[in-house]
Each structure stands twice: as C-alpha cells, then as structure tokens.
Amino acid sequence: MKRLVYAIIALILTNNICGATPMEAKEETNNNAAYEITMKQDILVFMMAYPEYVVNAQKGEGGKVYLIMKSGKKILYDDMKKKSQDEKFYNADLQDVLEQVYPLNHDGGLMDINYDPGRVRNYQLLNEVYGYSNEGISKNLVNVSGGGGNHRFNKNNGAADSLKKALKELAAKDVQKSTAQGDYLFPINGTFNYRQISGTGLLSPHAYGIALDLSSNSKDYWKWANRQEGEKRMKAYPKATVNIFENNNFVWGGKWGHFDILHFEYRPEIIIKAKYFGDNKERKVWYEGVPIDENIKGYINNIENSLK
C-alpha cells in the first residue's frame, strides 16, 4: 500500500516539475484521445469518398499517418503545423480539408469570413483521383447533358454520374418553367475549364472537371459584392436546388464565408464528414453512425490494424 502511495506522490511531483499539473495531464490525454478519434473518422471518410483510389492508411516514422493511394503514393494526413486559414487554403494537408464541418442544415446568414468548408483542397488527392495535367484530366472528361446543354465533367470517382443525377432531379422539378428558380440556375455558366483561381496560382476545381457554375449574378462572389449583398442573394437562393446538389455530394459555395453562390463542387468527403461526423456527440465506438456494409467493415478493420 505504501509503495502505491509513494508511486502516486512521485508521479504528481514529476508532473509538477515538468510543468504539468495532474489536471493538465488529464486534459492532454483527453485531447489526444479526441484527436485519435477524429483522425480515424477522417480516414474512414476519405476511404468512403474515394473507394477506388484510397486503399489503406499507414503509420510511418515519428507517428505520422498517411493515406496510401492505389498508385502507391502516400498523402500525409496531418503535418502538425499551426496554420492560418489562408495558409490552409494554399497548403492544405488532409486534416485541414476536413477540419471545418460543412453546415448541411444551415439556413441562416453568411458563414464567418474564414469559415470555408470545402474551399480548402488537397491537391495531391485531386491529382491522384482526377488527373495530373490538362491532358490527363481531359482524357477523363465526358459530356453530361442537362440544363439546356452538354457539360464536360470528370467521370472518375462517380463525379459525372453524380452531376447527371442532380441535373435529372432538377429537371423533374420543372425548375426551368419556374422563373423564381430558373433565373438562379440557367443558363449554366460552365464546368471544365483548365485555369487557376484568380490571383492565387492554384488550380481551380473547374480545372479538374469537378465544379459547376450556374447562372451568374453580380452579387454571387465575394470579390464582386459586399457581405450584405451576398447574404441577401444567398438567402434568396432556391433551397431545393441546394439540397439536390448536396444529396449528390456537391458542396455549395453559398455556405462559404468567401461566398461563391453560383458555384457547386463535387466533394464527397466534405458531405460524408458532415452527414456522419458533423456533430460533437459522444459515441460508443468512433465509427458509430456510419452505415455498415462489408466494404466499410473492411475500411474500419484496415484503420484499426494500421494505426495501432
């Protein structure tokens, strides 16, 4: 008994000497546990979102965690660097991509200026899935008809099929016959365009053939209008249209602080994270809430075995 008491006293003294109180040590343990859970959830999300491309996870030197791609390339989950939102925009790791949860059920005003879930992109991942160059991406493009025209979109990872389904659902609602909705949607302004995001040097998601711009208005973009004008435009946008695109794994730029209201982008990882891990509730197991089938069982086993 005395030995146990002496051991506890020694542990407390050691923590105090090192500058950590027992409460701080407990908080750090809890934070580490929460981080591990979030990391596992994020990796599961990427496996679910890119099932043909993400084949495993791996813990490497120094405890760094990587996604293993079908090509054999590794993509770092977390570089452990503290970054501003601007730095994440320019140099995002996978953890940065999923850090801000997309607000699926948000019906209020504009998000805070630096709340941009989906606007942060990991270019290694996009390159692996959709193509590394104009020529490589162009080989993956197919025509998707709808909305009064044909739209070039990337066939990889189900992107073109998802756009086709979204446009078909919109057509079923006869939105073209409704001036109230049709004016927001048509004419569609464009899909594939191998270009950079203005003023950034970064490839636009349009360059990968995974983004769609609908009918343009001068109040649609954060560089064209002030926040009050953008918020008014965003609130008037047809919710049924947004829901249809979100249900088909597209994020809407109207839910970014740097608003881009005419813009929809195929980002299944963002939508999957929001659907299954978008709350802070405690779970009995870290993957609770995800629909379990044989594929997902395999992903979970891979994660558990790889990240021990």
GILIN-V398842 format. One line per field, one symbol per residue. phi: phi as a letter, one per 20 degrees, with the letter a starting at -180 (. if undefined). A space follows every 10 residues. Layout:
BEGIN
phi = ???
END
This chain:
BEGIN
phi = .fffffffff ffffffffnd fgffffffff ffffffffff ffffgffffc fededacbed fmmfdcedeg fnfdcffbem eecfffffge beefffgdfe efegdfceef fggddcfofe ceffffffed pebgfffgfe ecedeqmnad cfbffflmff fffgffffff ffelffedgg egfedcffeq cfbfbefgmd neffgffemc ccdegecfde cfeebfffff fffffeffff fffffffdmd edffddfefb fedccfbgff ffgffdcecd ffcfcfdgoe fecfffgfff fgffffdf
END
